[in-house]
Amino acid sequence: MDRTVRRVAADAVIRWAVERVPPTVREVLARYPDGAPGRSRLGELHRQLEAELRRPSTS
């Protein structure tokens, strides 16, 4: 799998998770400080997921 395919797949999984997370997860996450920037691809995905979960829900 090339980088572009992996990036698109990772973005899709993050969107999937954000759309399905219960409101309680957002509430608990809001109690903690923002995470540190990721130094690896996994760390960057974690930061991206966390940032999306901290945004106000549209549902």
Stockholm file with secondary structure:
# STOCKHOLM 1.0

chainA/1-59         MDRTVRRVAADAVIRWAVERVPPTVREVLARYPDGAPGRSRLGELHRQLEAELRRPSTS
#=GR chainA/1-59 SS CCHHHHHHHHHHHHHHHHHHCCHHHHHHHHTSCCCCCCSSHHHHHHHHHHHHHHSCCCC
#=GC SS_cons        CCHHHHHHHHHHHHHHHHHHCCHHHHHHHHTSCCCCCCSSHHHHHHHHHHHHHHSCCCC
//
